[in-house]
Amino acid sequence: MAEPRTLPESDRSRLRRKRERGSHDRDVIDAVLDEGLVCHMGFHVDGTTFVVPCAYARAGDVVYLHGAVANHMLGALSGGSAACLTVTLLDGIVLARSAKHHSVNFRSVMLFGTARPVTDADEKRAALAAVVEHIVPGRGADARPPNDEELRATKVLAFPIEEGSAKVRTGGPVEDPADLGLAVWAGEIPLRLVAGAPVADDGLSSAVAEPAYLRGGRFDPAPSGKVG
Ligand SMILES: Cc1cc2nc3c(=O)[nH]c(=O)nc-3n(C[C@H](O)[C@H](O)[C@H](O)COP(=O)(O)OP(=O)(O)OC[C@H]3O[C@@H](n4cnc5c(N)ncnc54)[C@H](O)[C@@H]3O)c2cc1C
């Protein structure tokens, strides 16, 4: 039987608040990383704390980040700055009878670590392909891959998935019992990210058909049936 895959709990990755919502299970963590489109990288450099949103892709035990060689964040991270990566999926707005107990349903991941610059050309190509494929599954086989010059102009980092946690909230409001009889609507407004119909680029030849991969999976108007 396969060993359960969990991240070891560290002092900073141990959930203290609402501990029961936390998890160090790699399946939970990976599912959030694989569904998200944007991560936020938090790091501290030259006396300032930055939180920078960026695209990413998970491949095995790392999250790949990329950008221009001159990118400030990638420069700081490749210089060894400790960093914190978060991904948040917002699943619903929770309305309670009392103002205090309003909440949100979510799945989120927080990872701690130090990124490794990716210098090997093959790993760099694979990482960039993974980012494209993560955002638009199926696109990797279609788009022109980066040439040598583009590869040189792009910095790629691998952020380890070795310390961190997931946190998940589901369900309706958690009310004070005394409020349950109030005549105030309570419940959840489910939320999900929905893709619109693809809009072809102005200069696109009519001979180029819309690829089938733009009409399913991530771009399905009702993905996974999770939210009604
Ligand atoms: C969309 C969204 C909105 C939120 N809004 C609020 C809000 O308005 N007020 C509020 O108090 N909280 C909110 N939370 C929860 C918030 O992220 C924290 O979990 C909570 O505030 C407890 O923080 P803490 O520093 O006391 O956590 P602690 O339990 O002390 O954190 C210890 C460790 O637990 C892990 N951890 C904590 N939070 C998360 C997380 N969200 N995801 C993954 N790992 C985590 C990390 O490894 C962290 O280092 C929100 C979460 C999300 C995703």
PDBQT file of the ligand as one rigid body, heavy atoms in Angstrom, charges set to zero:
ROOT
HETATM    1  C1  LIG A 301     -10.052  33.935   1.276  1.00  0.00    +0.000 C 
HETATM    2  C2  LIG A 301      -9.741  33.897   2.749  1.00  0.00    +0.000 A 
HETATM    3  C3  LIG A 301     -10.246  34.871   3.581  1.00  0.00    +0.000 A 
HETATM    4  C4  LIG A 301      -9.962  34.851   4.947  1.00  0.00    +0.000 A 
HETATM    5  N1  LIG A 301     -10.428  35.847   5.738  1.00  0.00    +0.000 NA
HETATM    6  C5  LIG A 301     -10.078  35.902   7.026  1.00  0.00    +0.000 A 
HETATM    7  C6  LIG A 301     -10.439  37.004   7.859  1.00  0.00    +0.000 A 
HETATM    8  O1  LIG A 301     -11.081  37.962   7.414  1.00  0.00    +0.000 OA
HETATM    9  N2  LIG A 301     -10.069  36.992   9.156  1.00  0.00    +0.000 N 
HETATM   10  C7  LIG A 301      -9.346  35.965   9.666  1.00  0.00    +0.000 A 
HETATM   11  O2  LIG A 301      -9.019  36.010  10.860  1.00  0.00    +0.000 OA
HETATM   12  N3  LIG A 301      -8.970  34.910   8.920  1.00  0.00    +0.000 NA
HETATM   13  C8  LIG A 301      -9.312  34.863   7.618  1.00  0.00    +0.000 A 
HETATM   14  N4  LIG A 301      -8.901  33.801   6.843  1.00  0.00    +0.000 N 
HETATM   15  C9  LIG A 301      -8.148  32.737   7.478  1.00  0.00    +0.000 C 
HETATM   16  C10 LIG A 301      -6.678  33.151   7.531  1.00  0.00    +0.000 C 
HETATM   17  O3  LIG A 301      -6.049  32.780   6.317  1.00  0.00    +0.000 OA
HETATM   18  C11 LIG A 301      -5.936  32.470   8.687  1.00  0.00    +0.000 C 
HETATM   19  O4  LIG A 301      -6.024  31.066   8.561  1.00  0.00    +0.000 OA
HETATM   20  C12 LIG A 301      -6.492  32.873  10.051  1.00  0.00    +0.000 C 
HETATM   21  O5  LIG A 301      -6.596  34.278  10.136  1.00  0.00    +0.000 OA
HETATM   22  C13 LIG A 301      -5.603  32.419  11.167  1.00  0.00    +0.000 C 
HETATM   23  O6  LIG A 301      -4.382  33.119  11.067  1.00  0.00    +0.000 OA
HETATM   24  P1  LIG A 301      -3.234  32.857  12.127  1.00  0.00    +0.000 P 
HETATM   25  O7  LIG A 301      -2.052  33.662  11.695  1.00  0.00    +0.000 OA
HETATM   26  O8  LIG A 301      -3.760  33.019  13.510  1.00  0.00    +0.000 OA
HETATM   27  O9  LIG A 301      -2.987  31.304  11.811  1.00  0.00    +0.000 OA
HETATM   28  P2  LIG A 301      -2.152  30.215  12.563  1.00  0.00    +0.000 P 
HETATM   29  O10 LIG A 301      -3.055  29.054  12.785  1.00  0.00    +0.000 OA
HETATM   30  O11 LIG A 301      -1.372  30.785  13.697  1.00  0.00    +0.000 OA
HETATM   31  O12 LIG A 301      -1.123  29.862  11.382  1.00  0.00    +0.000 OA
HETATM   32  C14 LIG A 301      -0.117  28.916  11.611  1.00  0.00    +0.000 C 
HETATM   33  C15 LIG A 301       0.182  28.215  10.344  1.00  0.00    +0.000 C 
HETATM   34  O13 LIG A 301      -0.999  27.607   9.851  1.00  0.00    +0.000 OA
HETATM   35  C16 LIG A 301      -1.004  27.618   8.443  1.00  0.00    +0.000 C 
HETATM   36  N5  LIG A 301      -2.131  28.430   7.921  1.00  0.00    +0.000 N 
HETATM   37  C17 LIG A 301      -2.784  29.433   8.521  1.00  0.00    +0.000 A 
HETATM   38  N6  LIG A 301      -3.734  29.942   7.727  1.00  0.00    +0.000 NA
HETATM   39  C18 LIG A 301      -3.663  29.248   6.569  1.00  0.00    +0.000 A 
HETATM   40  C19 LIG A 301      -4.353  29.315   5.363  1.00  0.00    +0.000 A 
HETATM   41  N7  LIG A 301      -5.353  30.203   5.136  1.00  0.00    +0.000 N 
HETATM   42  N8  LIG A 301      -4.007  28.457   4.361  1.00  0.00    +0.000 NA
HETATM   43  C20 LIG A 301      -3.033  27.545   4.549  1.00  0.00    +0.000 A 
HETATM   44  N9  LIG A 301      -2.339  27.428   5.674  1.00  0.00    +0.000 NA
HETATM   45  C21 LIG A 301      -2.648  28.282   6.683  1.00  0.00    +0.000 A 
HETATM   46  C22 LIG A 301       0.307  28.232   8.014  1.00  0.00    +0.000 C 
HETATM   47  O14 LIG A 301       1.263  27.193   7.830  1.00  0.00    +0.000 OA
HETATM   48  C23 LIG A 301       0.635  29.117   9.192  1.00  0.00    +0.000 C 
HETATM   49  O15 LIG A 301       1.983  29.468   9.269  1.00  0.00    +0.000 OA
HETATM   50  C24 LIG A 301      -9.165  33.803   5.480  1.00  0.00    +0.000 A 
HETATM   51  C25 LIG A 301      -8.668  32.813   4.635  1.00  0.00    +0.000 A 
HETATM   52  C26 LIG A 301      -8.937  32.860   3.278  1.00  0.00    +0.000 A 
HETATM   53  C27 LIG A 301      -8.350  31.797   2.388  1.00  0.00    +0.000 C 
ENDROOT
TORSDOF 0
